[in-house]
């Protein structure tokens, strides 16, 4: 009985540790950026956001949730982000009053009410993970009950108990592997960038798995590949990210290795200069307030544009040398 109790307590701590790691990986980007989400709302919004974050760091989860509810009431434009962060707090292992159902409700509301939210994909991942953790926890709890029942009823059936223990360990290893697979993408850089011009979408991939996708704006003349200097077209083809600029006039930039050999041959045949300086970049410095609405029109001279916050993520996740494919 003593061995079983010690084993059970050990497994309970192990499950909590795995899920705590999961939440830590998801929470780092939104909590760090928490104060930046309300730049356009003024000092009061940033103050409330900071209080919510401070309460969270202090372990006062109910107070943190209360502050987030104030943000939703006063600044509805930030609701999708706030709901996402509230969902994380509700599911946090350190929260003595954690409520997986409330967490699921928050993430489902982001998906249902904000189809264009940048947190939609993250919410889907969290729903998937929480549901799997609940299922695995229920299975583990049932197996533990069966072990205890077996010990009480037939003390001599040690071999069966040992087999059940091995099954529990296997389930926990599967659970940990699932968590690591889902959230390892948050810890590793992208190894490929895919741009779909027609879909106005940029996607970061790692080992064939999607890390994140972003809506984009293209050159003012978006149809067809870039042929010459000044045609305001975005290139099409296979390139690499060959340099970066942390002091760009357009809030960070990643330089694309256009023109490639095929581009040069085409331009030479036409008797024109192929042009250059094609980049992935954020909004022009001083215009961050435009935000996601910048994608309502293609406005660049051939570059690929995202919001400033999105550019900060891309800049961090995409190292020099990363292959970028730009499709029509």
N, C-alpha and C positions, 0 to 999 in steps of 0.2 A: 504493500500500500504506500509506503514511504517513497519507494522508487517511482511508482506511478505518479504520485503527486509532484515530485521534483521534475519528472519528465514533462508533465502537463504544463507546469509553470514555465519551464524552459521554452516549450513550443509556443506558448502564449506570448512570451516576450519576443520570440523570433518573428512571429507573424506581425506584431506591432512594429518591429524594427524594419521589416521589408516595406510595409506600407508607409512608414515615416520617411524612408528614402524616396519612395515614389512621390509623396507630397512635396518633399524638398525640391526635387527636380522640376516639378510643375510650378512651384510657388516662386522660385528665384526670379524669373523674368518679370511677372506682374508686380511683385512686391517692390523690386528695385525701381521699376518704372512708375510706381504708384503716384508719386508726386508730379510726374510729367503729364499725366492724363488730363489734368484740369488746368493746364496753362492758360487756356482761353477763358476760363471761368473766373480768374482773379484770385486774390490772396486768400479770401475766405474758403474757397473750394480747396485750395492746396492745404490750408490749415486743418480742415476737417479730415482730408485724406491722410495727412501726417499723423493726426491723433489716432485714426483707425489703425494705421501701421504700427504706431508706438504701442497701442493696447495689444495688438497681436503679438509683437515681440516680447511683451511682458507676460504673455499667457492669459491675458484678460479677454477671452474670446467673445464673451457676451457684449462687453463694452465696444469691442471692435465692430461687431455686427451692427450694433446700434448706430455707430457713426456712419457705417456704410448705408444704412437705411436713410439717414439724413441726406447723404449725397444723392441717393435715388430721388428723394422728394424734392430737393432743391436744384439738382442738375440732371434732369432726365436723359440728357444726351449721353451721359456716361453709364447708363443703366446696364448695358450688356457687359461692360468690363467689371462693374461692381458686382453684378450677379455671379460672374465667374469667380471672383475673389471670395465672395461669401460662400459659394459652394465649396471652395477649398477649405475655408475655416470650418464649416460644418463637418467636413470629412477628416479633419486633422486628428492624428492619433493622440496628440497631447490635450485635446479638448475633452474634458470629462463629460460634457453634455453633447458630444458629437452625435449627429443625426444623419445617417446616410440618406434617408428619404428626403430630408430637406436639401441635402447637397444635390441629389439627383434632380429635385424640382428646380433648383437654380440653373443647373446646366441645361435641362430640358427647355426651360423658358428662354434661355439664350438661343437655342437652336430653333424653337418654334416662333418666337417673337422677333428675332433679329437675324433673318436669313443671310444678310450681308455682313454680319459681324466678323471681325478678324478672330474672335474667340470661339466661333462656331466649331472649327475643327478640333481645337483643344477641348471644348466641352464634350464633343463626341468621344474623344479618347478617354476623358475622365469617366463618363457614363459607362463605357465599356469596361474600364478597369475596376471601378467600384462594384459593378455587377459581378464581375469575375471574383473579386475578393470576397464578396458576400457569399457567393456560391461555394467557393473553396472553404471559407470559414465554417459554413454550415456542414459541409462534408466532414471537415476535420473534427468539429464538435460531435457529430454523430459517431465518428469512429472512436473518439475518446470515450464516449458513453458506452459504446459496445465493449471497449477494453475493460472498463471498470466493471461492467455487468459480468463479463466473462471471468474476471478475477474473483468476484464475489460468489459466483455460482459454481465454478469449477476451477479450483486453485491449481489443479494438476495440468491444466491445458496451457502450459507456458509456451508451447510452440505456436499455438494459435495467436496468443497475445503478441508474441514476437513478430509474427507475420503482419498483424494489424499495425504494429508500430512502424514496421518497414513501409507499409502502405501510406501511413500518415506522412512519413518522411518524404516519400516519393511525391505525394500531393503537394507538400510544402515546397519541394524543389521545383516542381512544375509551376507553382504559383510565383515563386521568386523569379524563375526564368521568364515567365510571361511579363512580369513587371519590368524586368531589365530590358526585354526586347522592345516593349512599348516606349520606354522612356530613355533608352540609350541614345535615341535620336536627338534628344535635347542636349546631350553632353558631347556629341561628336560634330565636327565640321562637315559641311556638305562636300560631296565629291563630284557633283554635277549640277548644273543650272539649266533648266528648260524654260525657254520663252516661247509662248504661243501667241503670235501677233493677232490673229483673228479673234482669239478668245480673250485678248488683253489680260494675259495671266503669266506670272513668273513663278516657277516652282523650284524649291530647293530639294535635292535628293541626297540620300546617303545609303550606299549599298543597295540601291534599287528601291528603297522605302522613301515615301514622301515625308519631309520634315515639316514644310509649311509652304503655302501658296499665297500670292499677293496679287491684287489688282494693279494694273499698270497703265500708264499713258505712254504713247509712242510719238514718233516724229509727226509733224503736221501733214505729211504726205505719206500715210502709213502703208498703202497697198504696193506690193512688189518690193524686190530687194534694192538696197542702195546701189546706185551706179556711179554717181559723180558728186563732187564737192557742191554743196548748196542745194541739193535736191530734196532736203528735209525728209529723207526716207530712213527707216530703220533697217539695218542689214539683215540678211538671211543666210544661214550657214553654220558651220562649226568653227568656234573660236576658243580662246582661253582668256581668263582674267589675268592680265599680265602686270598690272600695277594698281596702286590705290592712292588716294589723296585724302588725308584727314582734314585738310584745310580748303576743300573745294568750295567754289562759289555757290554750289548747289547741295549743301549739307552732306558731305562725304560722297565719295565716288569710287567706283571700281572700273578701271579701264578695260575695254574689250579689244582684243587683238585684231580689229578690223583696220585695214583691208588684209585678207589672206591672199594667197597666190591666185586663186580663181577670180577674186575681186579685181586684182591688179590687171590680169589678162583682159577682163571684160572692159575695164576703163581704157586700157591701151588700144583695144580694138575700136572703141568709140572716139578715141582721141581726146579724152578728158582726164582730169585728175580724179582719183577714186575718193578723195577726201579722207577724213579720219576723226579722231577725238570722239569716238563713240563710247559711251559709258552707261553704267547703271548709277543713278544718283537720286538724291532726295529733292525737296523743293528748294527754290532759290532762297538764299539766306534772307531772312526777314519776312518770308511768306509762309512760315510753318502753319499759320492760322488757317490757311486754305484747307489743310487736312485732306481727308479722303475724297473731297469733292473735286480735286484736281483731275481725277480720271474721267470726269464728264466730257472732256475734250482732249484730243491729242495735241499737245502743245510744245513738244521739244523739237530740236533741230535734227533729230534722228536718234537721240538717246532713249533710254528706258527709264521712266521715272516712277518713284513710289513716294509714300509719305516719309517725313523725317524719322519718325519712330520705326517704321518698317525698314528704312535704310540702315538704321543703327543695328537692327537684328541681322540683316543681310551682310553688313560690313563685318560683323563679328563671326558669322557662320561660314563665310566664303573666303578661303585663303587664296593667295596668288597661285596661279597654275591650275585652278579649277576649270574644267571644260564647260563651255556654255554653248548650247545648241539653240539657235533662233529659227523657229519654224514660221512659215507664212501664216 
